[in-house]
């Protein structure tokens, strides 16, 4: 989770300590709310610890500081510190930080940590039962797995975060704002919108192909070079980039799983429906190929981005890449593309990327060969991914095909 840890901590604290909070002064309650929000984020401060010890920040779920056991130890330590510090407080400080209030404050610290780890457990992997076991646990991570091409911020999990944030805002508005009609209407209207958006993302998640997790913990970096797999152009660090290093049998197996899913596709980005579906993970021909490489532990986007940026006259961190065109240029630079005789009936080698060109040399479509001359491709007008044959493609495009290029 990214933005909901603080709100979850606040809501959990208000619910679990409701009877005790009632007796607090307004200033104490306000201070407690601010602390509960901050406490909810504090477990992620181990991100800075990662930087100090030279580990990548994304691995902070892999260490003992991101466990309920560690948080409990810290809480017990704070209880001891509280007793020592309280003795040295003057009367004015004790009027605000009374013993009862300090207990409530420290309990909110414990509640915040536990709620943080439960939220992580909901959508991610953590060592929840450490030190009894170093096994990773999760609840929903694989139930609504995000698309590889969309990422977290358009996922079901982020929609859940938005709903939680709005619920917290409603609670805070009741606490700090005057009761006016438009305020309630606005807040509950916002809750309705985020709830509808949550249902929308859940529906699209069931319709689209979603497989973006290669594994957990150390599997995010197979070669331990501090680069996450999805950013690593040489995932096994053997000096051969992912595109050239991918195993053909693995590619075919991965492709078969994608095509067998019969998930929703996008053959064109024209029209609202196509744009929305594409935005939320609908498959097109390039994505079929890319997904197969990714599931074979050989993501191709890092290779293509490096190839593209190396060819740029003016370097930039933010570039808009047409990966389909860049993939063809990459193969051409390696002299790996050959033209097929369209009048022949070749038996295509499996696990090979191909491109269909028009008379102007522009890419009309692309895909990857499979066994028995079947190919993985999304043809114009198709709504779900399905099997095709080489002969079927030639028949579909007819004389509009100028060149059929296939990787050697």
Secondary structure, DSSP 8 states (H G I E B T S, - for coil): --SHHHHHHHHHHHHHTHHHHTTS-HHHHHHHHHHHHHHHHHGGGHHHHHHHTT--GGGGGGSGGGSHHHHHHHHHHHHHHHHHHHHH--HHHHHHS-HHHHHHHHHHHHHHHHHHHHHHHHHS-B-TTTTT----B-SSTTTT---TTT-GGGSHHHHHHHHHHHHHHHHHHHHHS---HHHHHHHHHHHHHHHHHHHHHHHHHHHS-------SGGGGSTT-SSS-GGG-SSTT-SSS-HHHH--HHHHHHHHHHHHHTT-BB-S-S-SHHHHHHHHTT-B-HHHHHHHHHHHTT--SHHHHHHHHHHH-SS--SS----HHHHHHHHHHHTT-EEE--TTS-----SS-EEEEE-TTS-EEEEEEE-GGGEEE---TT-SB--EEEHHHHHHHHGGG--EEEEE-
